[in-house]
Amino acid sequence: MDAEALHHLILTYDIQLSTKLDNATKHMMRQRLEDACAVAGAAARLPEGSTTFLDRGDGALLLMSADVPKKRVLDIWLRVFHRRLHDAYVRSAPRIQVRLAVHAGEVQSSGGGQVSPDIDFACRLVDAPEAKRILAATPSAPLAVVVSEAIYRQVVRPSAPELDPEAYTRIPVQVKETSDTAWLQLPGWARVPVPPQSRGEPASPASDAADADEPGSGNVFNGPVGVVGKAVGNRFTFGGGAE
């Protein structure tokens, strides 16, 4: 008999451009990411047995039970996960980037595993083309985090200043039958430098963060840009550096 659905925090991550990696690199990154999840969980002091880790090949699904404080995950857990990923990023060749999505909802366990429309939605978030595009245009960022509208409204925005709502940019999520919006941040960055739209590409909500008067550039003021800790006080040009 299938168990009743229970509320969970849902995290899923995926390695950017994983099809271009050889098997040895994939195995290495899978182990590093799994280790990063374990270290982050210990640092955040998540309740014992509260997290189910499901390997999905080029990514993974983490289901955290309702007794896990969501703010603690988006604060301590995420900071430690990012730090471990950044350490691996600066040592690896090629440099590996990861997208992480965060959502919450009801999950039902069955004989075949876990089933949930909210898991499906989290997978749409991590596959959002705009998230892939922003991360690809920001080669010095090892991680992009996409949170659902509900997580942003109910966890991120009320938790300022510990969680910085201004570090997030709204993006469209157009994947398969899903047409929605979400919020993206690059940990270590004060703002998300949204690259200009390609010619013929429809404008997105994220494009508000770019300078529409000067294609190919965006404004990032007095915050870390690219490499954590590198700050600029003037215009930042995509594909280059501080002018």
Secondary structure, DSSP 8 states (H G I E B T S, - for coil): -----EEEEEEEEEETTGGGS-HHHHHHHHHHHHHHHHHHHHHTT--TT-EEEEE-SSEEEEEEETTS-HHHIIIIIHHHHHHHHHHHHHH-SS---EEEEEEEEEEEEETTEEE-HHHHHHHHHHT-HHHHHHHHT-TT--EEEEEEHHHIIIIIGGGTTTS-GGG-EEEEEEETTEEEEEEEE-TT-SS-------TT----GGGGGB-TTSTTEE---SEE-SSTT-EESS-EETTS-B-
